[in-house]
């Protein structure tokens, strides 16, 4: 998935974390957790930091992708992702 960066009218920059985006080179970065991917029974559960459940997935990779997609969707619509 490509890296999407959102610049707010206040000048605040938000993005889903990626090692490919060298945040330390851009100045002071504040990194906050947007969600959790944890095993639950035989599946992987995705929960956002605000408590919203995204869903359950058989494969961890699918859960990670769903987490990233939901956080990006929220950022796109002006949310903080958490």
DANOR-V755977 format. One record per residue. N is the residue number from 1. SS is DSSP state (H for helix, E for strand, L for the rest). D_CENTER is the distance of its C-alpha to the mean C-alpha in Angstrom with 1 decimal. Layout:
N|SS|D_CENTER ; N|SS|D_CENTER
This chain:
1|L|12.2 ; 2|L|12.9 ; 3|L|11.1 ; 4|L|10.9 ; 5|E|11.9 ; 6|E|12.7 ; 7|E|15.9 ; 8|L|16.9 ; 9|L|20.7 ; 10|L|20.8 ; 11|L|19.8 ; 12|L|16.4 ; 13|E|13.9 ; 14|E|10.2 ; 15|E|7.8 ; 16|L|4.7 ; 17|L|6.9 ; 18|L|9.7 ; 19|L|13.2 ; 20|L|14.7 ; 21|L|13.9 ; 22|L|16.5 ; 23|H|15.3 ; 24|H|18.4 ; 25|H|20.7 ; 26|H|19.6 ; 27|L|20.5 ; 28|L|19.1 ; 29|L|15.4 ; 30|L|13.8 ; 31|L|10.7 ; 32|L|9.3 ; 33|L|7.5 ; 34|L|5.0 ; 35|E|6.3 ; 36|E|9.2 ; 37|E|10.8 ; 38|E|14.4 ; 39|E|17.8 ; 40|E|19.8 ; 41|L|23.2 ; 42|L|23.2 ; 43|E|19.7 ; 44|E|16.0 ; 45|E|14.5 ; 46|E|10.9 ; 47|E|10.7 ; 48|E|8.3 ; 49|L|9.6 ; 50|L|12.0 ; 51|L|13.5 ; 52|L|12.8 ; 53|E|13.4 ; 54|E|11.8 ; 55|E|14.5 ; 56|E|16.3 ; 57|E|16.6 ; 58|L|19.5 ; 59|L|17.7 ; 60|H|14.9 ; 61|H|13.9 ; 62|H|13.7 ; 63|H|11.6 ; 64|H|9.0 ; 65|H|9.3 ; 66|H|9.2 ; 67|H|6.0 ; 68|H|4.5 ; 69|H|7.4 ; 70|H|7.1 ; 71|H|4.2 ; 72|H|6.2 ; 73|H|9.2 ; 74|H|9.0 ; 75|H|8.8 ; 76|H|11.6 ; 77|L|13.5 ; 78|L|13.5 ; 79|L|11.3 ; 80|L|9.5 ; 81|L|6.4 ; 82|L|8.3
